[in-house]
């Protein structure tokens, strides 16, 4: 790791963006404290922010090319963590075995962290290709890289978390000059498959009632309960029967 660190000029550091990012994170922690002051969620977020700042400084002072070279190792380690979630080491919360509990480390959700190794692996593969438009084989390799963590996350099952991985591949493909016909094919497939998958999920019970309500709130905001009740799984001030922060106007 020492060999990765480079000497950086602090004058070149983007202090404004960094401070704004930390300020936004602190504001989020304050909101969590206001919503659940008697719980320890907000204090855990402070610890997480501290770890994130240290990791940020290490990466900021590093040569990104060395980090990219280590992408296969990080990616493999990430897949290992996701696989461990499905073993007895995994912890089930709200019907999803998406957490991992390890000695000395504690309990955490690997699917959140594995996004970074996935991005690095995609960057390593597409960054090393020759110039020009992407071929169908190169696109399929990118899909295979993404499929590794997504399949393991779906086995938890955590479809919501798995969906957040797809924009990662979409952004990389866009920056890698994907042919427009591939984009059109994907958009048409999504227009057909997403509604079909939703209907099948509703009929089979895989998509729960509260999940349907969240989707309906986006499609038809007027259908939201005017009394301001929160969807299942979201808690406002004073617990499940309390209130949320609402705009009055």
PLY file of the C-alpha trace (Angstrom):
ply
format ascii 1.0
element vertex 249
property float x
property float y
property float z
element edge 248
property int vertex1
property int vertex2
end_header
0.00 0.00 0.00
2.89 2.38 0.77
4.10 2.04 -2.82
0.72 3.23 -4.07
0.84 6.52 -2.18
2.12 9.45 -4.19
3.32 12.85 -3.05
0.51 15.30 -3.74
0.41 19.08 -3.68
-2.31 20.19 -1.25
-2.93 23.27 -3.40
-4.30 20.99 -6.12
-6.78 19.38 -3.75
-10.47 20.18 -4.35
-11.25 21.38 -0.83
-14.61 22.97 -1.69
-16.16 19.82 -3.17
-14.78 17.69 -0.35
-16.14 19.97 2.37
-19.54 20.16 0.66
-19.73 16.36 0.52
-18.88 16.08 4.22
-21.40 18.81 5.06
-24.15 16.93 3.19
-23.27 13.73 5.06
-23.35 15.59 8.39
-26.75 17.04 7.53
-28.04 13.53 6.86
-26.71 12.34 10.22
-28.44 15.28 11.94
-31.73 14.34 10.27
-31.35 10.74 11.46
-30.74 12.02 14.99
-33.85 14.19 14.82
-35.95 11.26 13.59
-34.66 8.70 16.12
-32.79 10.53 18.92
-33.06 7.62 21.34
-31.51 5.11 18.91
-27.85 4.61 18.04
-28.28 4.84 14.28
-26.91 8.38 14.09
-23.81 7.58 16.15
-23.06 4.61 13.89
-23.32 6.95 10.92
-20.68 9.20 12.50
-18.32 6.23 12.78
-19.04 5.31 9.18
-18.36 8.88 8.06
-15.03 8.85 9.88
-14.00 5.62 8.15
-15.14 7.02 4.80
-13.09 10.21 5.26
-9.95 8.18 6.02
-10.54 5.98 2.96
-11.18 9.10 0.88
-7.88 10.65 1.92
-5.97 7.44 1.14
-7.50 7.23 -2.33
-7.03 10.96 -2.96
-3.32 10.64 -2.19
-2.93 7.51 -4.33
-2.09 6.85 -7.94
-5.41 5.76 -9.45
-3.59 3.60 -12.01
-2.21 1.40 -9.24
-5.69 1.09 -7.73
-7.11 0.08 -11.13
-4.42 -2.60 -11.42
-5.71 -4.11 -8.17
-9.31 -4.13 -9.43
-9.50 -7.94 -9.97
-8.41 -8.50 -6.36
-10.96 -6.03 -4.98
-13.67 -7.46 -7.24
-12.96 -11.04 -6.18
-12.90 -10.04 -2.52
-16.24 -8.29 -2.97
-17.82 -11.40 -4.50
-16.45 -13.42 -1.59
-18.17 -11.11 0.90
-21.46 -11.39 -0.98
-21.13 -15.17 -1.01
-20.49 -15.20 2.75
-23.79 -13.38 3.25
-25.57 -16.51 2.02
-23.79 -18.68 4.61
-24.56 -18.96 8.34
-22.42 -15.83 8.79
-25.19 -13.86 7.08
-27.75 -12.00 9.19
-31.42 -11.76 8.17
-33.14 -8.40 8.64
-36.75 -7.81 7.54
-36.82 -11.00 5.52
-33.58 -10.29 3.66
-30.31 -12.03 4.45
-28.29 -9.06 3.21
-26.03 -8.41 6.19
-22.77 -9.98 7.26
-21.56 -10.27 10.84
-17.85 -10.88 11.33
-15.76 -11.03 14.53
-14.03 -7.73 15.45
-15.66 -5.97 12.48
-19.31 -6.21 13.41
-22.38 -6.16 11.19
-22.41 -4.50 7.77
-24.05 -4.79 4.34
-21.50 -5.93 1.70
-23.74 -5.04 -1.25
-23.17 -1.34 -0.50
-19.38 -1.62 -0.55
-19.10 -3.99 -3.52
-20.29 -1.22 -5.85
-16.80 0.29 -5.67
-14.91 -2.89 -6.73
-17.49 -3.40 -9.48
-16.85 0.09 -10.85
-13.09 -0.48 -10.66
-13.39 -3.79 -12.53
-15.53 -2.22 -15.25
-13.06 0.67 -15.53
-10.12 -1.72 -15.82
-11.73 -3.75 -18.59
-13.14 -0.92 -20.69
-10.17 1.37 -20.00
-7.77 -1.15 -21.53
-9.68 -1.64 -24.78
-8.76 -0.09 -28.12
-10.52 3.00 -29.39
-13.71 2.87 -31.41
-17.25 1.74 -30.76
-17.91 -1.20 -28.45
-18.50 -4.62 -29.98
-21.27 -6.90 -28.79
-18.66 -9.18 -27.16
-17.25 -6.29 -25.12
-20.75 -5.30 -24.02
-21.46 -8.89 -22.94
-18.22 -8.98 -20.94
-19.35 -5.84 -19.13
-22.72 -7.46 -18.45
-20.92 -10.54 -17.07
-18.84 -8.38 -14.72
-22.01 -6.74 -13.43
-23.87 -10.05 -13.23
-21.45 -11.44 -10.61
-22.56 -9.21 -7.71
-26.12 -8.74 -9.00
-26.88 -12.48 -9.02
-25.51 -12.91 -5.49
-27.54 -9.92 -4.26
-30.70 -11.30 -5.85
-30.18 -14.53 -3.91
-30.43 -12.61 -0.61
-32.98 -11.46 -1.99
-32.57 -7.68 -2.30
-33.95 -6.55 -5.65
-33.85 -2.87 -4.66
-30.11 -3.01 -4.03
-29.50 -5.02 -7.20
-31.26 -2.38 -9.31
-28.83 0.29 -8.11
-25.97 -1.58 -9.85
-27.36 -1.20 -13.37
-26.65 2.54 -13.71
-22.96 1.73 -13.05
-22.76 -0.35 -16.21
-24.90 2.10 -18.16
-22.54 4.99 -17.33
-19.43 2.99 -18.26
-20.95 1.82 -21.55
-21.95 5.39 -22.41
-18.43 6.68 -21.74
-16.98 3.80 -23.78
-18.84 4.84 -26.96
-21.47 2.13 -27.15
-23.26 1.90 -30.51
-26.63 3.64 -30.56
-28.44 0.54 -31.85
-27.48 -1.34 -28.70
-28.96 1.49 -26.63
-32.20 1.32 -28.61
-32.40 -2.47 -28.20
-31.91 -2.18 -24.44
-34.51 0.59 -24.11
-37.07 -1.41 -26.07
-36.33 -4.53 -24.00
-36.71 -2.53 -20.78
-40.01 -1.05 -21.97
-41.34 -4.59 -22.46
-39.67 -6.54 -19.65
-40.00 -4.12 -16.72
-43.83 -3.84 -16.82
-44.06 -7.60 -17.43
-41.77 -8.35 -14.48
-43.79 -5.98 -12.28
-47.08 -7.67 -13.16
-45.61 -11.12 -12.55
-44.12 -9.94 -9.24
-47.49 -8.57 -8.08
-49.39 -11.71 -9.03
-46.85 -14.05 -7.43
-46.53 -11.94 -4.28
-42.82 -11.28 -4.79
-43.51 -7.54 -4.85
-45.00 -6.70 -1.47
-47.86 -4.28 -0.89
-45.67 -1.54 0.55
-43.32 -1.85 -2.45
-46.29 -1.41 -4.79
-47.32 1.70 -2.85
-43.86 3.23 -3.30
-44.02 2.69 -7.06
-47.61 4.00 -7.24
-46.56 7.13 -5.35
-44.11 7.91 -8.16
-46.50 7.09 -11.00
-49.56 8.69 -9.41
-48.57 11.13 -6.61
-52.24 12.06 -6.04
-52.87 8.54 -4.75
-50.57 9.09 -1.76
-52.32 9.21 1.61
-52.97 12.94 2.26
-52.47 12.36 5.99
-48.79 11.83 5.25
-48.39 8.24 6.38
-45.01 6.80 5.58
-44.60 3.63 3.52
-43.75 0.44 5.36
-40.15 0.36 6.53
-39.77 4.14 6.87
-39.94 5.60 10.36
-40.44 9.21 11.32
-40.18 11.02 14.63
-41.51 9.09 17.67
-41.38 5.64 16.03
-43.68 3.90 13.59
-46.78 5.79 14.72
-45.06 9.17 14.64
-44.73 11.85 12.05
-42.34 12.57 9.21
-40.85 15.84 8.11
-43.27 17.37 5.62
-43.30 20.54 3.63
-46.16 22.83 4.56
-47.32 25.14 1.88
0 1
1 2
2 3
3 4
4 5
5 6
6 7
7 8
8 9
9 10
10 11
11 12
12 13
13 14
14 15
15 16
16 17
17 18
18 19
19 20
20 21
21 22
22 23
23 24
24 25
25 26
26 27
27 28
28 29
29 30
30 31
31 32
32 33
33 34
34 35
35 36
36 37
37 38
38 39
39 40
40 41
41 42
42 43
43 44
44 45
45 46
46 47
47 48
48 49
49 50
50 51
51 52
52 53
53 54
54 55
55 56
56 57
57 58
58 59
59 60
60 61
61 62
62 63
63 64
64 65
65 66
66 67
67 68
68 69
69 70
70 71
71 72
72 73
73 74
74 75
75 76
76 77
77 78
78 79
79 80
80 81
81 82
82 83
83 84
84 85
85 86
86 87
87 88
88 89
89 90
90 91
91 92
92 93
93 94
94 95
95 96
96 97
97 98
98 99
99 100
100 101
101 102
102 103
103 104
104 105
105 106
106 107
107 108
108 109
109 110
110 111
111 112
112 113
113 114
114 115
115 116
116 117
117 118
118 119
119 120
120 121
121 122
122 123
123 124
124 125
125 126
126 127
127 128
128 129
129 130
130 131
131 132
132 133
133 134
134 135
135 136
136 137
137 138
138 139
139 140
140 141
141 142
142 143
143 144
144 145
145 146
146 147
147 148
148 149
149 150
150 151
151 152
152 153
153 154
154 155
155 156
156 157
157 158
158 159
159 160
160 161
161 162
162 163
163 164
164 165
165 166
166 167
167 168
168 169
169 170
170 171
171 172
172 173
173 174
174 175
175 176
176 177
177 178
178 179
179 180
180 181
181 182
182 183
183 184
184 185
185 186
186 187
187 188
188 189
189 190
190 191
191 192
192 193
193 194
194 195
195 196
196 197
197 198
198 199
199 200
200 201
201 202
202 203
203 204
204 205
205 206
206 207
207 208
208 209
209 210
210 211
211 212
212 213
213 214
214 215
215 216
216 217
217 218
218 219
219 220
220 221
221 222
222 223
223 224
224 225
225 226
226 227
227 228
228 229
229 230
230 231
231 232
232 233
233 234
234 235
235 236
236 237
237 238
238 239
239 240
240 241
241 242
242 243
243 244
244 245
245 246
246 247
247 248
